[in-house]
């Protein structure tokens, strides 16, 4: 079980920003938590140069759903997030497998079976510093392509460090819609340049059955 919570703040934005450093060590000790990242988000579609200081993403992997529910319903850490934020929407995901790594490890190696419904995707890249200008040159083109993609339900740029560590979370109507975007000319062109010009120091592509969402 994987959850990603999008946390929106209308106030307490400085407090929220500080939690990027302060909160993850506490979350890593939560019973049943196997992986955790508290991520900033970008404005607009896909990768973004411009941060959205009103929204953060809490990505967690759990041993089972019961332990996830206990965290969301009973933990002091999540209760404080609720009290400080304006709204929290949590998406529940089931891993279909991933390739690549996140700081040297694959956090989502479990290979499930696609259930035929909505599908979620998390992509993450650590960009080679000397390739940053080349990467950001193509970001507007990539963002426009995904914004116009058929079958896209929603997407949000997420990441740990501005400029050099970028990720996206997206939800698609079905696997076919996701694949049609992935193999579309614009996306294929950019992926080709990524490989040929060695833009990324590290990358991860992970797919999930989309289970449900809850507003806390």
C-alpha positions in Angstrom: 0.0 0.0 0.0 1.3 3.4 -1.0 -0.3 6.8 -0.1 0.3 10.3 -1.4 -1.3 13.1 0.6 -1.6 16.5 -1.0 -1.6 19.0 1.8 -2.9 22.6 1.1 -2.2 25.6 3.3 -4.0 28.9 3.2 -2.1 30.0 6.3 0.9 28.6 8.3 3.0 28.4 5.1 6.3 29.1 6.9 5.5 26.3 9.4 4.7 24.0 6.5 8.0 24.8 4.8 10.0 24.0 8.0 8.4 20.6 8.2 10.3 19.6 5.0 13.3 19.1 7.3 11.7 18.5 10.7 8.9 16.0 10.0 10.4 13.1 8.0 12.6 11.7 10.8 9.5 11.4 13.0 7.5 9.8 10.2 10.1 7.3 9.4 9.6 5.8 12.9 5.8 5.4 12.4 4.8 1.8 12.8 4.4 0.1 9.4 6.0 2.9 7.4 8.6 1.5 5.0 9.3 4.6 2.9 8.5 8.3 3.4 9.2 11.6 1.6 7.8 15.0 2.3 7.9 16.9 -1.0 7.4 20.4 -2.2 5.3 21.0 -5.2 5.4 23.1 -8.3 2.9 25.4 -9.8 1.3 24.5 -13.2 1.6 21.2 -15.0 4.4 18.7 -14.7 7.9 19.9 -13.8 8.0 23.5 -12.7 10.6 26.1 -12.0 8.1 27.9 -9.8 7.3 26.4 -6.4 3.8 26.2 -4.9 4.3 27.1 -1.3 0.7 26.5 -0.5 0.9 22.7 -1.3 3.1 19.8 -0.1 3.0 16.1 -0.9 3.5 13.4 1.7 4.5 10.1 0.0 4.5 7.0 2.2 4.7 3.3 1.7 3.1 0.9 4.2 3.3 -2.7 5.2 -0.5 -2.9 5.0 -3.6 -0.7 4.8 -4.5 -1.1 8.4 -1.3 0.6 9.5 -1.8 3.4 7.0 -5.3 4.0 8.4 -4.0 4.0 12.0 -1.6 6.8 11.0 -4.2 8.9 9.3 -6.8 8.5 12.1 -4.8 8.4 15.3 -1.2 9.7 15.0 -0.2 13.0 16.6 1.9 13.8 13.5 -1.0 13.6 11.1 -3.4 15.3 13.5 -1.0 18.3 13.6 -0.9 18.4 9.8 -4.7 18.5 9.8 -4.8 21.3 12.4 -2.3 23.5 10.5 -3.6 22.9 7.0 -6.6 24.0 5.0 -7.3 20.6 3.4 -5.6 17.2 2.8 -6.5 14.8 0.1 -4.9 11.3 0.3 -4.7 9.0 -2.7 -4.3 5.3 -2.1 -2.2 3.3 -4.5 -1.2 -0.3 -5.2 2.2 -0.8 -6.7 2.4 -2.4 -10.2 6.2 -2.2 -10.2 8.9 0.4 -10.8 12.2 0.6 -12.6 15.1 2.9 -11.7 16.0 4.2 -8.2 15.5 6.9 -5.6 18.8 7.6 -3.9 20.1 4.2 -4.9 17.1 2.1 -4.1 13.8 1.1 -5.7 11.1 1.9 -3.1 8.3 0.2 -5.1 9.6 -3.2 -6.4 6.3 -5.0 -5.8 4.8 -6.1 -9.1 1.0 -6.3 -8.9 -1.6 -6.9 -11.6 -3.3 -4.1 -13.4 -7.0 -4.1 -12.4 -8.3 -2.4 -15.5 -9.3 0.9 -13.9 -7.5 4.2 -13.2 -3.8 4.2 -13.1 -1.3 6.5 -11.2 2.2 7.2 -12.2 5.1 8.7 -10.1 8.2 9.7 -12.1 11.3 11.1 -10.4 14.6 12.4 -11.8 17.8 13.8 -10.3 19.3 16.0 -13.0 23.0 16.2 -13.8 24.0 19.7 -12.8 25.8 20.5 -16.1 22.6 19.4 -18.0 20.2 21.7 -16.1 20.0 24.4 -18.8 19.2 21.8 -21.5 16.6 20.1 -19.2 14.8 23.3 -18.4 14.9 24.4 -22.1 12.4 21.5 -22.8 10.2 21.8 -19.7 7.6 24.1 -21.3 7.2 21.8 -24.3 6.8 18.8 -22.0 4.3 20.6 -19.7 2.1 21.6 -22.7 2.1 18.1 -24.0 0.9 16.5 -20.7 -1.6 19.3 -20.2 -3.3 18.4 -23.5 -3.0 14.6 -23.0 -6.2 12.7 -23.6 -7.2 10.6 -20.5 -5.2 12.6 -18.0 -7.3 13.2 -14.8 -4.8 15.2 -12.8 -1.1 15.8 -12.4 1.1 17.7 -9.9 4.8 18.4 -10.0 6.6 17.3 -6.8 10.2 17.2 -5.6 12.8 17.4 -2.8 15.0 20.1 -4.2 14.2 22.9 -6.6 15.8 22.8 -10.1 17.8 19.5 -9.6 15.3 17.0 -8.2 12.0 16.9 -10.0 9.1 14.4 -9.9 5.5 14.2 -11.1 2.4 12.5 -9.8 -0.3 11.8 -12.3 -3.6 9.9 -12.5 -5.0 8.5 -15.8 -8.3 7.2 -16.8 -6.7 3.8 -17.7 -3.4 2.2 -18.7 -4.1 2.8 -22.4 -4.4 6.6 -22.0 -1.1 6.6 -20.0 0.7 4.6 -22.7 -0.7 6.8 -25.6 0.9 9.8 -23.9 4.1 8.0 -23.2 4.5 7.0 -26.8 3.3 10.3 -28.3 5.8 12.1 -30.5 6.6 15.0 -28.1 7.2 12.7 -25.1 9.2 10.2 -27.2 11.3 13.1 -28.5 12.2 14.4 -25.1 12.9 10.9 -23.6 15.2 10.3 -26.6 17.2 13.4 -25.7 17.2 12.4 -22.0 18.9 9.1 -22.9 21.2 10.4 -25.7 22.4 13.5 -23.8 22.5 11.9 -20.3 20.4 14.5 -18.6 19.7 12.4 -15.5 22.0 11.3 -12.7 19.2 9.0 -11.4 15.6 8.3 -12.4 12.6 6.3 -11.4 9.3 5.4 -13.2 6.6 3.7 -11.1 3.0 2.7 -11.9 0.1 2.0 -9.5 -3.4 0.8 -9.5 -5.4 3.8 -8.3 -7.5 2.6 -5.4 -9.4 5.5 -3.9 -9.0 9.0 -2.4 -10.1 10.4 1.0 -10.5 14.0 2.1 -9.4 14.4 5.7 
